[in-house]
Amino acid sequence: MNHSRTTLYLDPKIHRALKVKSATTDRSISEIVNEALIEALREDAIDLEAFRKRAKEPSRPFEKILSELKRDGLL
């Protein structure tokens, strides 16, 4: 697998936490960051698919939903 090199500027506390996690899990910081980014992108893809599937559903104004919740005693 080819890898691309990049520079990240991390908060010092985040960097310290990554170093500790790397040491305790025997994985590199790059592996940990790659896994986190893959998971974030996967979640985005799932969200986008859900939006695509629901694009043709009718929408309701937020104010109407709030008034219905109040009417039903839920707010």
N, C-alpha and C positions, 0 to 999 in steps of 0.2 A: 504494500500500500504506500502510495506517495503521501508525503506530509507537507503542508505549507507552514512556513514559519511566520509568526506574527508577534507583536509586542502588545501586552496588556498592562494597563496601569491599575493596580489593585489597591484598595484600602489596606493599610498595613495589618489591621486586625484580620481581614479576610485572608491575606497572604499567610499570616501566621497560622490560621486555622487550616488552610490548605496544606501547609507543610506538616502540621501535626497529623492530619488525616492521611497524607501520603505516607508518612513514616509508620503509622499504625495499621495501614491496610496493605502495605507493600505494593502500592500503585504510584505511578508518577503523578505529579501535578497536572501534566498534560492529559493523562488518562482521565483523571477526575473531572477536569474542565470539559474535555470532549464529551464524556458521558452526560454531564449536566446540560451542555448545549444541545446534544442530540435529544434529550428528554424534553427540553423546552421547545425545540422545533417540532417534535412529535405532537406535543400538546397543541401547538399552534395549528398544525395540519388537521388535527381532530376538530378543533374549533371552527376552522374555515370550512371543513366538510359539513359540519352541522349548520353553519350559516347558509351554505349553498343549498342544502336540503330544505331549509325553512324559508328560503327567499320569497316564495310565492304565497306563504301563509299570510292571511290578513293581520294587520297590526291593530292594536288598540291604544288609544292615548293613555299615557301614564296617569293623568288626572282621573280618568274614568276608573282605572284599576284601584287607585287609592280610595276613591269614593265608595267603591264596592266593598273594599276591605273594611272601611269605617262602618258602612251600613250593616255588614255581617258581624260587627263587634270584634274584628280581629286586630283593629288598630285603635 
